């Protein structure tokens, strides 16, 4: 532990904040990432975000946690959609809901982040489109289901939109499964049903 780092024994923020996502490094199960999300929905209001939201890392299997802030936007921010590359867990991607919602990339296991330019679809509504995925064997191939289905072949620095033989994929897109042994096979869950890709 470096001097000046603050480690917390309990990952609890307040009564309005919960853990939205938990990632485990597949090469070192002691390394965990948790995105905390302050959220409140009532019949008459909707509020995504607050001081309780944040990105946290543990290197001892969840016994202690530290908050990651280097390169991320200033608080308050809302939900964080995040992923890491199974083939190279030092490479990570996050879409952070904030005043300037954006895509962030880390090459050092989440210790520091850099903001990247991205299309509206990639950055759209991370509290609602909470999925970003990466090919289990190729860390340069990143997927972002949203209003449209976006994919990157250069590690998230640029994105293209997928085509569909029937005229268009049904929005909204919320779930993506990639075959761990044959990453050409993908299943995409949308508000209109399930789609399969073999390429």
N, C-alpha and C positions, 0 to 999 in steps of 0.2 A: 504494500500500500504506500502510495506517495504521500509526502507531507501535504497537508491542506485538504486532502480528500475526506469527505464525511460519509461514513458508512452507517446505515440504519439497520437495527436488529429486526424491526417489524415493518413490513411494507404496507403501511396504513396512512392515509392522508386525512380524510374526513368522511362524514356520513354520506356525502354526495358523490364520492369517488370510489370506483372499483377497478379491477384489473380487466382490461379489454382483450389483451393478447399476451401469451407467454411463448417465448421461443427458447429452444435448447440447442446448443452447439452439438451437432451429431458426432463430432470428433472429441469433445470434452464435455460430458454431461454436468460438470460442475459449473459451466458457464451458462447462465440464463439471462434472458432479457424480458422485461415486463413493461408493457405500456399501460399506464394508469390513466383513467378517463373520468373526469368530473362531468357528470351528466344528470340532468333532471328533466323529466317529461311529465307534464300534468295535463288535464283536460283542456286547460286554457293557456298553456305555455310550453315552450320547448327551449332548452338551454344546453348547448353542447360546448363545454369548455370551462376552464377556471384554473385557479392556482394549484388545485390538486392533480391536474393532468401532468404527465411527465414520462420520460423514458428512463428506466432503471436497469442496472446490470449487477449481477452477482457472479462471483468467481468461486464460491464455496457451496454450491448446490442450494442456494436460497437462504442460507443462514443470515447473511448480511447483504445489504444492497447499497449501491451509490447511484445518485442521479447523474445522468449524462446530459450535458448542456453545450459542450464545445461544438459550435457550428450550427446548432439548432436555433430556430427563431426565438425571439424574446417571448416570455410568458405574458399573459395567459394564452395557452392553446388548448385545443380540444383533443379529438381522437387521433391516434397514431396507427396507421396501417403499416406493418413492417414485415420484412422477410430477410432471410440470409441464404447464402448459396450452400447447399449441402456438400458440394465438391470443394468449396473454398470458403469456410465460415467467416473468414476475415472480411469478406465482401457482404455488405448489407445495404438495404434500401428501405426508406421510410417516406410515407406521405404524411405530413404533419398539418393538421388543421390549425390555422392561426389567422391573424389579420391578413397575412399574405400566404395562404395555403400553398405549399410547394412540395417538390420532390427533393429528397436529400439522399446522398450516397456516402457510405463509409467504406474505406479500404483497410481499416485497422481494428476490426472487431468491435465497431460501435463506439470507440473512444472519441473519435472526432468525425464531423460530418461536413459535407460541402453541398450547398444549394445548387440545384441543376435546373435549367430551363426545361419546361415540359408543356405539353398541350393541355387544353382545358379538360379533355376527357381524363387524362392521367391524374390531374389534381382535383377533379370534381368531387365534392361532398364526401370526404373520407369517413365521416360518421355514418354514412349510408352505404357507400361502396368501400368496404373495409378490407378488400383483398388485393394484395400484390404478391406475385409468386415468381419463382425462378426455376429454370430447368435444373433437375437434380444432378445432371452431369456437365452442363455447360453454363458457367456463371455469366456469360455474355447474353444469354437469352432470358429476358425478363418479360413477364406478362402482367397487364393491368386490365382486368374487367371493370367496366364502368357503364356509362351510357352506351359506349361502343367497346369493342374488344381491341385493345392496343397491345402491341408486342415490340420488344426491342431486341436487336441483334448485336448491340455494341455495349452491353452492360448498363443500359438505362440512360445513355446520353442522347438518344433519339428514339422515337417511337413511330410505328406505322399502324394503320388500322387494318384488321383482317377482313377478307372478302368472304362472301357466302353464296353458294350456288343458287340458293332459292330466292335471292334478292336482298337479304339482310337478316342479321341476327336479331332476335327479339330482345329489346332492352327490358328491364334493367338487369345487369349481370352481377351476381353475388357470390358465386362459388366456382372454383376451378380445381380439378384434380389432374395431376400429371403422373403418368405411369412411371414408377421409380426405375424400372429396368428398360423401358422403351419410351423415352420422353417424346417421341413423335405422337403418341396417343394421349389425347387430352379430352376431358369431359367438362363441359361448361354449363353451369346451372343459371338460368335466367327466370325472369317473371313469366316467360312464355313457355318454359319447358327445359329440356335437356338437349344439348348438342354435343356431337362427337367430331373430333378432328383426328386424322391419321397422318398429318404432315406438319 
